[in-house]
Amino acid sequence: MIVLYAFALYLAIGLVVAIAFVTIGATQVMHASFTVGARILLLPGATVFWPYVLGRWLKSYRTL
């Protein structure tokens, strides 16, 4: 049961990070404009790989 709670917490944090990244951070990290369709396609991947996405996003702030 604890594993399910941990997985749910991981996905919840991932969804919050992914929504923030797709709406704000994608253009900062990749320096390109994205259509709504591209942002929808980025959402599931950003949700699952949120530690990597968050790391890249924070790294892009340090290089500005």
C-alpha positions as CSV (number, residue, x, y, z in Angstrom):
1,M,0.0,0.0,0.0
2,I,2.9,2.4,0.8
3,V,4.2,1.8,-2.7
4,L,0.9,2.9,-4.3
5,Y,0.9,6.1,-2.1
6,A,4.5,6.8,-3.1
7,F,3.6,6.3,-6.8
8,A,0.6,8.5,-6.5
9,L,2.7,11.2,-4.8
10,Y,5.3,10.9,-7.6
11,L,2.6,11.4,-10.3
12,A,1.0,14.3,-8.4
13,I,4.2,16.2,-8.1
14,G,5.0,15.3,-11.7
15,L,1.7,16.7,-12.9
16,V,2.2,20.0,-11.1
17,V,5.7,20.3,-12.5
18,A,4.6,19.3,-16.0
19,I,1.8,21.8,-16.1
20,A,4.0,24.6,-14.9
21,F,6.8,23.5,-17.4
22,V,4.4,23.2,-20.4
23,T,2.8,26.6,-19.7
24,I,5.9,28.6,-18.7
25,G,9.1,26.7,-18.9
26,A,9.2,24.9,-22.3
27,T,10.0,28.1,-24.2
28,Q,12.7,29.1,-21.6
29,V,14.5,25.7,-21.8
30,M,14.3,25.2,-25.6
31,H,14.2,28.8,-26.8
32,A,11.4,28.0,-29.3
33,S,7.7,28.6,-29.6
34,F,5.3,25.7,-29.1
35,T,1.8,25.2,-30.4
36,V,-1.0,24.0,-28.1
37,G,-0.8,20.6,-29.7
38,A,3.0,20.3,-29.0
39,R,2.4,21.3,-25.4
40,I,-0.3,18.6,-25.0
41,L,2.2,16.1,-26.4
42,L,4.9,17.3,-24.0
43,L,2.6,16.9,-20.9
44,P,2.7,13.1,-20.4
45,G,6.5,12.9,-20.8
46,A,7.1,15.8,-18.5
47,T,4.8,14.2,-15.9
48,V,6.7,10.9,-15.9
49,F,10.2,12.4,-16.2
50,W,9.6,15.4,-13.9
51,P,12.9,15.2,-12.0
52,Y,14.9,15.5,-15.3
53,V,12.5,18.2,-16.6
54,L,12.8,20.2,-13.4
55,G,16.6,19.9,-13.4
56,R,16.8,21.2,-17.0
57,W,14.4,24.0,-16.2
58,L,16.4,25.1,-13.2
59,K,19.7,24.8,-15.1
60,S,18.3,27.1,-17.8
61,Y,17.8,29.8,-15.1
62,R,21.5,29.6,-14.1
63,T,22.7,30.1,-17.7
64,L,20.6,33.2,-18.3
